[in-house]
Amino acid sequence: MAVPVEEAIAALSTFSLEDDQPEIQGPGFWVSTERGATISPIEYSDVSAYRLSLSEDTKAINQLNLLVREGKEMGSVLYTYRSCVKALPQLPDSMKQSQADLYLETYQVLDLEMSRLREIQRWQASASSKLAADMQRFSRPERRINGPTITHLWSMLKLLDVLVQLDHLKNAKASIPNDFSWYKRTFTQVSVQWQDTDSMREELDDLQIFLSTRWAILLNLHVEMFRVNNVEDILQVLIVFAVESLELNFALLFPERHILLRVLPVLVVLAASSEKDSESLYKRVKINRLVNIFKNDPVIPAFPDLHLSPAAILKELSTYFPKFSAQTRFLTLHSPHELPPREAQEYP
């Protein structure tokens, strides 16, 4: 229940604010480098004081921002992952009798690394579910009138960007499948002596599917989003916001611009998953606008030494989303390695 303003003022008047009180720490100043303030240093805890109907939205924004911070930690774990297999010792023929002990110790070492990958698998499933649920809230008729705020849109885009980066990292890390194959082999050897390993085998199979499937995170997000219909509207709102921000230079800083460029091809694929949705999307955003954006930025950074191409993402995702593959106009875009020699020389 909201506290009346008069009572709040009366309560504040009882506080003691003597000028002679010692000040242990100086006042903190919040400096925002963004064009619009989309981050709250106090996590919008002051919203209830204004008695506005924003408590549901601010709670959702805080949840999305928390997931973004957790996702960046997951990305750091995945980015810094290095293969353990090459460091594992190999027994000479004279010590083959100790092979079982070596398998057990190898399994214990690799299980620690695989537990981090399991944590990423569980986190992405939870984050995809929560992002889809947040988008579906705006599919209700009463929420379509005003739609999400700019801050809410940025929170959605940032979480989607984290999921795209995780998926791209998982695809690029060749050491992960090598370690997992060795881990599965040692599990087969050591589990012979164990009992009731069905649940462990099931978890192992799930992890194998997750690691071996390209764009597994985006495919899972697509399933979560379309459990309930009418999410196309919010996807189109996000696409229009991203396109206008890129065309009108609303995103002043390069990190913000790169977020929009990374998520835009994924949003287009998700929003154009059916012919009807495609026609509705291209009525709001002309296809030439999207093509020009992807041509102007053929390569963008995913991490400091890892890059991705929006056009290449569109082409690759078309094999996983057959209904989108009919959009042949997008599929004619050049990937970085397909650029004509003259354009390749001009591109820094």
ChimeraX attribute file (.defattr): number of C-alpha atoms within 10 A of each C-alpha:
attribute: neighborCount
match mode: 1-to-1
recipient: residues
	/A:1	5
	/A:2	9
	/A:3	11
	/A:4	11
	/A:5	12
	/A:6	9
	/A:7	10
	/A:8	11
	/A:9	10
	/A:10	10
	/A:11	10
	/A:12	10
	/A:13	10
	/A:14	8
	/A:15	8
	/A:16	8
	/A:17	8
	/A:18	7
	/A:19	7
	/A:20	6
	/A:21	8
	/A:22	7
	/A:23	8
	/A:24	6
	/A:25	6
	/A:26	6
	/A:27	7
	/A:28	6
	/A:29	6
	/A:30	8
	/A:31	7
	/A:32	11
	/A:33	9
	/A:34	13
	/A:35	10
	/A:36	11
	/A:37	11
	/A:38	15
	/A:39	16
	/A:40	14
	/A:41	7
	/A:42	7
	/A:43	14
	/A:44	16
	/A:45	13
	/A:46	11
	/A:47	13
	/A:48	15
	/A:49	12
	/A:50	12
	/A:51	14
	/A:52	9
	/A:53	10
	/A:54	13
	/A:55	15
	/A:56	8
	/A:57	16
	/A:58	19
	/A:59	14
	/A:60	18
	/A:61	24
	/A:62	18
	/A:63	17
	/A:64	24
	/A:65	20
	/A:66	13
	/A:67	23
	/A:68	22
	/A:69	14
	/A:70	16
	/A:71	23
	/A:72	16
	/A:73	13
	/A:74	21
	/A:75	21
	/A:76	11
	/A:77	14
	/A:78	18
	/A:79	17
	/A:80	8
	/A:81	15
	/A:82	15
	/A:83	18
	/A:84	16
	/A:85	18
	/A:86	10
	/A:87	7
	/A:88	13
	/A:89	9
	/A:90	11
	/A:91	12
	/A:92	8
	/A:93	8
	/A:94	7
	/A:95	9
	/A:96	12
	/A:97	10
	/A:98	10
	/A:99	13
	/A:100	13
	/A:101	12
	/A:102	18
	/A:103	18
	/A:104	15
	/A:105	14
	/A:106	20
	/A:107	21
	/A:108	15
	/A:109	15
	/A:110	21
	/A:111	18
	/A:112	10
	/A:113	18
	/A:114	19
	/A:115	11
	/A:116	15
	/A:117	22
	/A:118	18
	/A:119	12
	/A:120	20
	/A:121	18
	/A:122	12
	/A:123	16
	/A:124	24
	/A:125	15
	/A:126	14
	/A:127	23
	/A:128	24
	/A:129	18
	/A:130	19
	/A:131	22
	/A:132	21
	/A:133	17
	/A:134	19
	/A:135	21
	/A:136	21
	/A:137	16
	/A:138	19
	/A:139	19
	/A:140	12
	/A:141	9
	/A:142	10
	/A:143	12
	/A:144	13
	/A:145	9
	/A:146	8
	/A:147	16
	/A:148	19
	/A:149	12
	/A:150	14
	/A:151	17
	/A:152	20
	/A:153	19
	/A:154	23
	/A:155	24
	/A:156	22
	/A:157	25
	/A:158	22
	/A:159	25
	/A:160	26
	/A:161	23
	/A:162	25
	/A:163	25
	/A:164	20
	/A:165	23
	/A:166	25
	/A:167	20
	/A:168	21
	/A:169	18
	/A:170	25
	/A:171	17
	/A:172	13
	/A:173	16
	/A:174	12
	/A:175	14
	/A:176	22
	/A:177	16
	/A:178	14
	/A:179	19
	/A:180	23
	/A:181	13
	/A:182	16
	/A:183	22
	/A:184	17
	/A:185	13
	/A:186	21
	/A:187	21
	/A:188	14
	/A:189	13
	/A:190	17
	/A:191	14
	/A:192	9
	/A:193	8
	/A:194	7
	/A:195	7
	/A:196	8
	/A:197	12
	/A:198	9
	/A:199	9
	/A:200	12
	/A:201	15
	/A:202	11
	/A:203	12
	/A:204	18
	/A:205	13
	/A:206	13
	/A:207	17
	/A:208	15
	/A:209	11
	/A:210	18
	/A:211	22
	/A:212	14
	/A:213	13
	/A:214	18
	/A:215	22
	/A:216	20
	/A:217	24
	/A:218	21
	/A:219	17
	/A:220	15
	/A:221	23
	/A:222	19
	/A:223	14
	/A:224	17
	/A:225	23
	/A:226	14
	/A:227	12
	/A:228	12
	/A:229	10
	/A:230	16
	/A:231	21
	/A:232	23
	/A:233	20
	/A:234	20
	/A:235	18
	/A:236	22
	/A:237	16
	/A:238	23
	/A:239	25
	/A:240	16
	/A:241	17
	/A:242	23
	/A:243	20
	/A:244	14
	/A:245	16
	/A:246	18
	/A:247	12
	/A:248	9
	/A:249	11
	/A:250	17
	/A:251	20
	/A:252	14
	/A:253	12
	/A:254	9
	/A:255	11
	/A:256	17
	/A:257	17
	/A:258	18
	/A:259	24
	/A:260	25
	/A:261	24
	/A:262	24
	/A:263	23
	/A:264	26
	/A:265	23
	/A:266	20
	/A:267	19
	/A:268	19
	/A:269	23
	/A:270	25
	/A:271	24
	/A:272	25
	/A:273	19
	/A:274	15
	/A:275	14
	/A:276	9
	/A:277	15
	/A:278	19
	/A:279	12
	/A:280	15
	/A:281	22
	/A:282	15
	/A:283	9
	/A:284	12
	/A:285	16
	/A:286	10
	/A:287	13
	/A:288	12
	/A:289	14
	/A:290	17
	/A:291	15
	/A:292	12
	/A:293	16
	/A:294	23
	/A:295	15
	/A:296	9
	/A:297	15
	/A:298	19
	/A:299	20
	/A:300	16
	/A:301	15
	/A:302	20
	/A:303	13
	/A:304	6
	/A:305	6
	/A:306	12
	/A:307	12
	/A:308	18
	/A:309	22
	/A:310	25
	/A:311	22
	/A:312	21
	/A:313	17
	/A:314	23
	/A:315	22
	/A:316	15
	/A:317	20
	/A:318	20
	/A:319	11
	/A:320	16
	/A:321	18
	/A:322	12
	/A:323	15
	/A:324	24
	/A:325	20
	/A:326	15
	/A:327	15
	/A:328	11
	/A:329	11
	/A:330	20
	/A:331	17
	/A:332	11
	/A:333	20
	/A:334	18
	/A:335	20
	/A:336	18
	/A:337	10
	/A:338	11
	/A:339	14
	/A:340	10
	/A:341	10
	/A:342	8
	/A:343	11
	/A:344	12
	/A:345	9
	/A:346	7
	/A:347	13
	/A:348	6
